[in-house]
Each structure stands twice: as C-alpha cells, then as structure tokens.
Amino acid sequence: MTPTEYKAARGELGLTQAELAAVLGVSRKTVNARETSATPITSEAEMAIKSLKPPRKK
C-alpha cells in the first residue's frame, strides 16, 4: 500500500488522522508519517486500515 492509498483509505472512512490513530491505537504522528512516506506502511498497518468499515450512509 502506498502512502497515497493509505490516505485515500482514511478519507473513505471519513476519519481525521487523530481519529484513525485512536482507532488503530497509534499516535497521530504515526498516521502522518505513513501518509508522508516518512515511515513505511507495514503489512499489519495495511491490514488494519483495510479491516475498518466506512460509516453507513443515511
């Protein structure tokens, strides 16, 4: 997963970096580092974000 795909997945979930960090149990800095290529996106991080479900549309 690329940083761009990671950020897009977060966007599809409708979450801020801080909100995603809270759900995944990491810091906002970690989410930001993944989105800016400062930290590699591990297979575990990819599986974690892919396992989340987007909010239901009303």
Phi and psi restraints in degrees (range 20) as a CNS / XPLOR table:
assign (resid 1 and name C) (resid 2 and name N)
       (resid 2 and name CA) (resid 2 and name C) 1.0 -87.5 20.0 2
assign (resid 2 and name N) (resid 2 and name CA)
       (resid 2 and name C) (resid 3 and name N) 1.0 162.7 20.0 2
assign (resid 2 and name C) (resid 3 and name N)
       (resid 3 and name CA) (resid 3 and name C) 1.0 -57.3 20.0 2
assign (resid 3 and name N) (resid 3 and name CA)
       (resid 3 and name C) (resid 4 and name N) 1.0 -37.0 20.0 2
assign (resid 3 and name C) (resid 4 and name N)
       (resid 4 and name CA) (resid 4 and name C) 1.0 -65.3 20.0 2
assign (resid 4 and name N) (resid 4 and name CA)
       (resid 4 and name C) (resid 5 and name N) 1.0 -41.8 20.0 2
assign (resid 4 and name C) (resid 5 and name N)
       (resid 5 and name CA) (resid 5 and name C) 1.0 -66.4 20.0 2
assign (resid 5 and name N) (resid 5 and name CA)
       (resid 5 and name C) (resid 6 and name N) 1.0 -38.0 20.0 2
assign (resid 5 and name C) (resid 6 and name N)
       (resid 6 and name CA) (resid 6 and name C) 1.0 -62.2 20.0 2
assign (resid 6 and name N) (resid 6 and name CA)
       (resid 6 and name C) (resid 7 and name N) 1.0 -46.9 20.0 2
assign (resid 6 and name C) (resid 7 and name N)
       (resid 7 and name CA) (resid 7 and name C) 1.0 -64.2 20.0 2
assign (resid 7 and name N) (resid 7 and name CA)
       (resid 7 and name C) (resid 8 and name N) 1.0 -39.6 20.0 2
assign (resid 7 and name C) (resid 8 and name N)
       (resid 8 and name CA) (resid 8 and name C) 1.0 -64.4 20.0 2
assign (resid 8 and name N) (resid 8 and name CA)
       (resid 8 and name C) (resid 9 and name N) 1.0 -40.1 20.0 2
assign (resid 8 and name C) (resid 9 and name N)
       (resid 9 and name CA) (resid 9 and name C) 1.0 -62.3 20.0 2
assign (resid 9 and name N) (resid 9 and name CA)
       (resid 9 and name C) (resid 10 and name N) 1.0 -41.9 20.0 2
assign (resid 9 and name C) (resid 10 and name N)
       (resid 10 and name CA) (resid 10 and name C) 1.0 -61.5 20.0 2
assign (resid 10 and name N) (resid 10 and name CA)
       (resid 10 and name C) (resid 11 and name N) 1.0 -42.0 20.0 2
assign (resid 10 and name C) (resid 11 and name N)
       (resid 11 and name CA) (resid 11 and name C) 1.0 -62.9 20.0 2
assign (resid 11 and name N) (resid 11 and name CA)
       (resid 11 and name C) (resid 12 and name N) 1.0 -40.1 20.0 2
assign (resid 11 and name C) (resid 12 and name N)
       (resid 12 and name CA) (resid 12 and name C) 1.0 -65.3 20.0 2
assign (resid 12 and name N) (resid 12 and name CA)
       (resid 12 and name C) (resid 13 and name N) 1.0 -28.8 20.0 2
assign (resid 12 and name C) (resid 13 and name N)
       (resid 13 and name CA) (resid 13 and name C) 1.0 -79.1 20.0 2
assign (resid 13 and name N) (resid 13 and name CA)
       (resid 13 and name C) (resid 14 and name N) 1.0 -13.2 20.0 2
assign (resid 13 and name C) (resid 14 and name N)
       (resid 14 and name CA) (resid 14 and name C) 1.0 72.0 20.0 2
assign (resid 14 and name N) (resid 14 and name CA)
       (resid 14 and name C) (resid 15 and name N) 1.0 31.0 20.0 2
assign (resid 14 and name C) (resid 15 and name N)
       (resid 15 and name CA) (resid 15 and name C) 1.0 -112.1 20.0 2
assign (resid 15 and name N) (resid 15 and name CA)
       (resid 15 and name C) (resid 16 and name N) 1.0 146.5 20.0 2
assign (resid 15 and name C) (resid 16 and name N)
       (resid 16 and name CA) (resid 16 and name C) 1.0 -78.0 20.0 2
assign (resid 16 and name N) (resid 16 and name CA)
       (resid 16 and name C) (resid 17 and name N) 1.0 170.3 20.0 2
assign (resid 16 and name C) (resid 17 and name N)
       (resid 17 and name CA) (resid 17 and name C) 1.0 -59.6 20.0 2
assign (resid 17 and name N) (resid 17 and name CA)
       (resid 17 and name C) (resid 18 and name N) 1.0 -42.7 20.0 2
assign (resid 17 and name C) (resid 18 and name N)
       (resid 18 and name CA) (resid 18 and name C) 1.0 -64.1 20.0 2
assign (resid 18 and name N) (resid 18 and name CA)
       (resid 18 and name C) (resid 19 and name N) 1.0 -41.0 20.0 2
assign (resid 18 and name C) (resid 19 and name N)
       (resid 19 and name CA) (resid 19 and name C) 1.0 -66.3 20.0 2
assign (resid 19 and name N) (resid 19 and name CA)
       (resid 19 and name C) (resid 20 and name N) 1.0 -43.3 20.0 2
assign (resid 19 and name C) (resid 20 and name N)
       (resid 20 and name CA) (resid 20 and name C) 1.0 -63.2 20.0 2
assign (resid 20 and name N) (resid 20 and name CA)
       (resid 20 and name C) (resid 21 and name N) 1.0 -42.6 20.0 2
assign (resid 20 and name C) (resid 21 and name N)
       (resid 21 and name CA) (resid 21 and name C) 1.0 -57.8 20.0 2
assign (resid 21 and name N) (resid 21 and name CA)
       (resid 21 and name C) (resid 22 and name N) 1.0 -43.3 20.0 2
assign (resid 21 and name C) (resid 22 and name N)
       (resid 22 and name CA) (resid 22 and name C) 1.0 -63.6 20.0 2
assign (resid 22 and name N) (resid 22 and name CA)
       (resid 22 and name C) (resid 23 and name N) 1.0 -41.4 20.0 2
assign (resid 22 and name C) (resid 23 and name N)
       (resid 23 and name CA) (resid 23 and name C) 1.0 -65.9 20.0 2
assign (resid 23 and name N) (resid 23 and name CA)
       (resid 23 and name C) (resid 24 and name N) 1.0 -40.1 20.0 2
assign (resid 23 and name C) (resid 24 and name N)
       (resid 24 and name CA) (resid 24 and name C) 1.0 -86.1 20.0 2
assign (resid 24 and name N) (resid 24 and name CA)
       (resid 24 and name C) (resid 25 and name N) 1.0 -11.7 20.0 2
assign (resid 24 and name C) (resid 25 and name N)
       (resid 25 and name CA) (resid 25 and name C) 1.0 76.4 20.0 2
assign (resid 25 and name N) (resid 25 and name CA)
       (resid 25 and name C) (resid 26 and name N) 1.0 32.1 20.0 2
assign (resid 25 and name C) (resid 26 and name N)
       (resid 26 and name CA) (resid 26 and name C) 1.0 -125.4 20.0 2
assign (resid 26 and name N) (resid 26 and name CA)
       (resid 26 and name C) (resid 27 and name N) 1.0 176.3 20.0 2
assign (resid 26 and name C) (resid 27 and name N)
       (resid 27 and name CA) (resid 27 and name C) 1.0 -85.2 20.0 2
assign (resid 27 and name N) (resid 27 and name CA)
       (resid 27 and name C) (resid 28 and name N) 1.0 159.7 20.0 2
assign (resid 27 and name C) (resid 28 and name N)
       (resid 28 and name CA) (resid 28 and name C) 1.0 -61.8 20.0 2
assign (resid 28 and name N) (resid 28 and name CA)
       (resid 28 and name C) (resid 29 and name N) 1.0 -34.0 20.0 2
assign (resid 28 and name C) (resid 29 and name N)
       (resid 29 and name CA) (resid 29 and name C) 1.0 -61.3 20.0 2
assign (resid 29 and name N) (resid 29 and name CA)
       (resid 29 and name C) (resid 30 and name N) 1.0 -35.3 20.0 2
assign (resid 29 and name C) (resid 30 and name N)
       (resid 30 and name CA) (resid 30 and name C) 1.0 -65.9 20.0 2
assign (resid 30 and name N) (resid 30 and name CA)
       (resid 30 and name C) (resid 31 and name N) 1.0 -45.3 20.0 2
assign (resid 30 and name C) (resid 31 and name N)
       (resid 31 and name CA) (resid 31 and name C) 1.0 -61.5 20.0 2
assign (resid 31 and name N) (resid 31 and name CA)
       (resid 31 and name C) (resid 32 and name N) 1.0 -45.4 20.0 2
assign (resid 31 and name C) (resid 32 and name N)
       (resid 32 and name CA) (resid 32 and name C) 1.0 -61.1 20.0 2
assign (resid 32 and name N) (resid 32 and name CA)
       (resid 32 and name C) (resid 33 and name N) 1.0 -42.4 20.0 2
assign (resid 32 and name C) (resid 33 and name N)
       (resid 33 and name CA) (resid 33 and name C) 1.0 -63.3 20.0 2
assign (resid 33 and name N) (resid 33 and name CA)
       (resid 33 and name C) (resid 34 and name N) 1.0 -36.9 20.0 2
assign (resid 33 and name C) (resid 34 and name N)
       (resid 34 and name CA) (resid 34 and name C) 1.0 -66.8 20.0 2
assign (resid 34 and name N) (resid 34 and name CA)
       (resid 34 and name C) (resid 35 and name N) 1.0 -40.1 20.0 2
assign (resid 34 and name C) (resid 35 and name N)
       (resid 35 and name CA) (resid 35 and name C) 1.0 -74.3 20.0 2
assign (resid 35 and name N) (resid 35 and name CA)
       (resid 35 and name C) (resid 36 and name N) 1.0 -19.7 20.0 2
assign (resid 35 and name C) (resid 36 and name N)
       (resid 36 and name CA) (resid 36 and name C) 1.0 -109.1 20.0 2
assign (resid 36 and name N) (resid 36 and name CA)
       (resid 36 and name C) (resid 37 and name N) 1.0 12.4 20.0 2
assign (resid 36 and name C) (resid 37 and name N)
       (resid 37 and name CA) (resid 37 and name C) 1.0 69.1 20.0 2
assign (resid 37 and name N) (resid 37 and name CA)
       (resid 37 and name C) (resid 38 and name N) 1.0 11.1 20.0 2
assign (resid 37 and name C) (resid 38 and name N)
       (resid 38 and name CA) (resid 38 and name C) 1.0 -74.3 20.0 2
assign (resid 38 and name N) (resid 38 and name CA)
       (resid 38 and name C) (resid 39 and name N) 1.0 -26.4 20.0 2
assign (resid 38 and name C) (resid 39 and name N)
       (resid 39 and name CA) (resid 39 and name C) 1.0 -131.3 20.0 2
assign (resid 39 and name N) (resid 39 and name CA)
       (resid 39 and name C) (resid 40 and name N) 1.0 134.6 20.0 2
assign (resid 39 and name C) (resid 40 and name N)
       (resid 40 and name CA) (resid 40 and name C) 1.0 -64.8 20.0 2
assign (resid 40 and name N) (resid 40 and name CA)
       (resid 40 and name C) (resid 41 and name N) 1.0 150.0 20.0 2
assign (resid 40 and name C) (resid 41 and name N)
       (resid 41 and name CA) (resid 41 and name C) 1.0 -91.4 20.0 2
assign (resid 41 and name N) (resid 41 and name CA)
       (resid 41 and name C) (resid 42 and name N) 1.0 111.4 20.0 2
assign (resid 41 and name C) (resid 42 and name N)
       (resid 42 and name CA) (resid 42 and name C) 1.0 -73.8 20.0 2
assign (resid 42 and name N) (resid 42 and name CA)
       (resid 42 and name C) (resid 43 and name N) 1.0 165.0 20.0 2
assign (resid 42 and name C) (resid 43 and name N)
       (resid 43 and name CA) (resid 43 and name C) 1.0 -63.6 20.0 2
assign (resid 43 and name N) (resid 43 and name CA)
       (resid 43 and name C) (resid 44 and name N) 1.0 -32.7 20.0 2
assign (resid 43 and name C) (resid 44 and name N)
       (resid 44 and name CA) (resid 44 and name C) 1.0 -65.9 20.0 2
assign (resid 44 and name N) (resid 44 and name CA)
       (resid 44 and name C) (resid 45 and name N) 1.0 -42.1 20.0 2
assign (resid 44 and name C) (resid 45 and name N)
       (resid 45 and name CA) (resid 45 and name C) 1.0 -64.5 20.0 2
assign (resid 45 and name N) (resid 45 and name CA)
       (resid 45 and name C) (resid 46 and name N) 1.0 -39.2 20.0 2
assign (resid 45 and name C) (resid 46 and name N)
       (resid 46 and name CA) (resid 46 and name C) 1.0 -64.4 20.0 2
assign (resid 46 and name N) (resid 46 and name CA)
       (resid 46 and name C) (resid 47 and name N) 1.0 -46.4 20.0 2
assign (resid 46 and name C) (resid 47 and name N)
       (resid 47 and name CA) (resid 47 and name C) 1.0 -63.2 20.0 2
assign (resid 47 and name N) (resid 47 and name CA)
       (resid 47 and name C) (resid 48 and name N) 1.0 -37.3 20.0 2
assign (resid 47 and name C) (resid 48 and name N)
       (resid 48 and name CA) (resid 48 and name C) 1.0 -63.9 20.0 2
assign (resid 48 and name N) (resid 48 and name CA)
       (resid 48 and name C) (resid 49 and name N) 1.0 -48.2 20.0 2
assign (resid 48 and name C) (resid 49 and name N)
       (resid 49 and name CA) (resid 49 and name C) 1.0 -69.5 20.0 2
assign (resid 49 and name N) (resid 49 and name CA)
       (resid 49 and name C) (resid 50 and name N) 1.0 -33.8 20.0 2
assign (resid 49 and name C) (resid 50 and name N)
       (resid 50 and name CA) (resid 50 and name C) 1.0 -70.7 20.0 2
assign (resid 50 and name N) (resid 50 and name CA)
       (resid 50 and name C) (resid 51 and name N) 1.0 -22.0 20.0 2
assign (resid 50 and name C) (resid 51 and name N)
       (resid 51 and name CA) (resid 51 and name C) 1.0 -79.6 20.0 2
assign (resid 51 and name N) (resid 51 and name CA)
       (resid 51 and name C) (resid 52 and name N) 1.0 -14.4 20.0 2
assign (resid 51 and name C) (resid 52 and name N)
       (resid 52 and name CA) (resid 52 and name C) 1.0 -78.7 20.0 2
assign (resid 52 and name N) (resid 52 and name CA)
       (resid 52 and name C) (resid 53 and name N) 1.0 145.7 20.0 2
assign (resid 52 and name C) (resid 53 and name N)
       (resid 53 and name CA) (resid 53 and name C) 1.0 -103.0 20.0 2
assign (resid 53 and name N) (resid 53 and name CA)
       (resid 53 and name C) (resid 54 and name N) 1.0 136.2 20.0 2
assign (resid 53 and name C) (resid 54 and name N)
       (resid 54 and name CA) (resid 54 and name C) 1.0 -65.4 20.0 2
assign (resid 54 and name N) (resid 54 and name CA)
       (resid 54 and name C) (resid 55 and name N) 1.0 156.0 20.0 2
assign (resid 54 and name C) (resid 55 and name N)
       (resid 55 and name CA) (resid 55 and name C) 1.0 -64.0 20.0 2
assign (resid 55 and name N) (resid 55 and name CA)
       (resid 55 and name C) (resid 56 and name N) 1.0 149.7 20.0 2
assign (resid 55 and name C) (resid 56 and name N)
       (resid 56 and name CA) (resid 56 and name C) 1.0 -71.8 20.0 2
assign (resid 56 and name N) (resid 56 and name CA)
       (resid 56 and name C) (resid 57 and name N) 1.0 140.6 20.0 2
assign (resid 56 and name C) (resid 57 and name N)
       (resid 57 and name CA) (resid 57 and name C) 1.0 -82.4 20.0 2
assign (resid 57 and name N) (resid 57 and name CA)
       (resid 57 and name C) (resid 58 and name N) 1.0 139.5 20.0 2
